[in-house]
Amino acid sequence: MEQVKETDAPSSRPQDLVLSVLGFASQYATDGMVPALPSRTFVSVLGRIGVSEAATRATLNRMAHRGLLTRRKDGRATVFAPTDEGERLVTQGRARLTSPAPFERADDIWTVLSCPLPTRLRNARYHLLPRLAWAGFGSLQPNLWIAPGRIDVRPLLVDLLPAEDLALAHAFQGSPSFPVPTDQLVARAWDLDVLRAAHDDFLTRWENAESDQADALPQLLSLTNDWIDLLRTDPGLPEKYLGPQWPARRSAATYQRLHAELRPSVGKQYASLL
């Protein structure tokens, strides 16, 4: 049976920007729901961080084609709203985005997921891989992932796999034992040099940055998307498996400082673009 390769996971940077705009919109909506927005709003907001109109419209159309957004006409305007899957992507990361300690784990419990999917489920795997990355899973070998902590895999799978195929997946929680030490499993599933470099890149850009109240919205959008990239890269491994002076706490403090400084000015600037 042919298996889908790990490299089939999509690149989602432009998508992240669109989802962040929707996330901002939900924060300022009176009902807290993720609203429908005209394409001109996405063009205006993303344009302020250097994304061209053509690139923004192409991203919106791709996301509609992938089933993440719906598209409709409202007079002369084209309006985009998240589908159920799109709204899940907008809302799924809020807890970790706002956590005071997003890289810290309370215990040494791990979740292991085995999920071999055949070619006929290629589309499901396409959506599953970025979900696993965001949930903190690293690949031990093809179709076998491990994540620090107790991860509920149900919401990662139930809307992707037909009910009759859910039995393809097996999940376990516990502590690794003989013959492979946990630190070797960590080294197999994650490249710690890559994780450290991701923190170093984030800190180089943001640790000494001053908040720009005049351009709070584009600065917060850029900060948030760099933060999402970092959270997707570093799953929050137990500290004892990391190198000395691990930079995760500095990264978290940097994000939290700038977010708190920028947020009061963002609402007014966002409202002016609607």
Residue pairs with C-beta under 8 A, 6 or more apart in sequence:
1 118
1 119
2 118
2 119
3 116
3 117
3 118
3 119
3 142
3 143
4 117
4 119
4 121
4 122
4 125
4 126
6 129
6 139
6 142
8 122
8 125
8 126
8 129
9 126
9 129
9 130
9 133
10 126
10 129
10 130
12 130
13 225
13 229
14 51
14 55
14 56
14 59
15 59
15 62
15 63
15 68
16 225
16 228
16 229
17 46
17 49
17 51
17 59
17 221
17 225
18 42
18 46
18 56
18 59
18 60
18 63
18 69
19 86
19 89
19 90
20 221
20 224
20 225
20 228
21 37
21 41
21 42
21 45
21 46
21 221
22 34
22 35
22 37
22 82
22 86
22 90
23 34
23 90
23 91
23 94
24 45
24 217
24 221
24 266
24 270
25 34
25 35
25 37
25 41
25 270
26 32
26 33
26 34
26 35
26 90
26 91
28 267
28 270
28 271
29 35
34 81
34 82
34 86
34 87
34 90
34 91
35 81
36 72
36 79
36 80
36 81
37 79
37 80
37 81
37 274
38 74
38 77
38 78
38 79
38 80
39 56
39 57
39 60
39 77
39 78
39 79
39 80
40 77
41 273
41 274
42 56
42 60
42 80
43 53
43 56
43 57
44 273
45 217
45 218
45 221
45 270
45 273
46 55
46 56
46 221
47 53
47 56
48 215
48 217
48 218
48 221
49 218
49 221
49 222
60 69
60 71
60 80
61 71
63 69
63 80
63 86
64 70
64 71
64 80
67 83
67 85
67 86
68 82
68 83
68 85
68 86
68 89
69 80
69 81
69 82
69 83
69 86
70 80
70 81
70 82
70 83
71 78
71 79
71 80
72 78
72 79
72 81
73 79
82 89
82 90
84 159
85 127
85 159
88 155
88 159
92 134
93 134
93 228
93 231
96 102
96 231
97 224
97 227
97 228
97 231
100 252
100 256
101 249
101 252
102 231
102 236
102 252
103 234
103 236
103 237
103 248
103 249
103 251
103 252
104 236
104 239
104 248
105 148
105 149
105 236
105 237
105 238
106 149
107 149
108 175
108 182
108 238
108 240
109 148
109 149
109 150
109 173
109 174
109 175
110 146
110 147
110 148
110 149
110 173
110 174
110 175
110 176
110 182
111 137
111 146
111 147
111 148
111 149
111 150
111 151
111 153
111 171
111 172
111 173
112 144
112 145
112 146
112 171
112 172
112 173
112 174
113 132
113 137
113 144
113 145
113 146
113 147
113 151
113 153
113 169
113 170
113 171
114 143
114 144
114 169
114 170
114 171
115 128
115 143
115 145
115 157
115 168
115 169
115 170
116 142
116 143
116 168
117 124
117 125
117 128
117 143
117 161
117 165
117 168
121 161
121 165
124 160
124 161
127 160
128 156
128 157
128 160
130 232
131 156
132 145
132 147
132 156
133 232
134 231
134 232
135 147
135 151
135 153
135 156
136 147
136 148
136 149
136 151
136 235
136 236
137 145
137 146
137 147
137 151
137 235
138 145
138 146
138 147
138 189
138 190
138 235
139 145
139 189
140 146
140 185
140 188
140 189
145 189
146 185
146 189
147 235
148 235
148 236
148 237
148 238
149 236
150 173
151 173
153 169
153 171
157 166
157 169
158 166
161 168
161 169
175 182
176 182
176 185
182 241
183 241
186 192
186 237
186 241
190 235
190 237
192 242
192 243
194 233
195 233
195 234
195 237
196 243
196 246
196 247
198 229
198 230
198 233
198 234
199 230
199 234
199 246
199 247
199 248
199 250
199 251
200 247
202 226
202 227
202 229
202 230
202 251
202 254
203 247
203 250
203 251
203 254
205 226
206 223
206 226
206 254
206 255
206 258
207 250
207 254
209 258
211 219
211 258
211 261
211 262
212 219
212 262
213 262
213 265
216 262
216 263
216 264
216 265
216 266
216 269
217 265
217 266
217 269
217 270
217 273
219 258
219 262
220 258
220 259
220 262
220 263
220 266
223 255
223 258
223 259
223 262
224 259
227 255
230 251
234 248
236 248
239 246
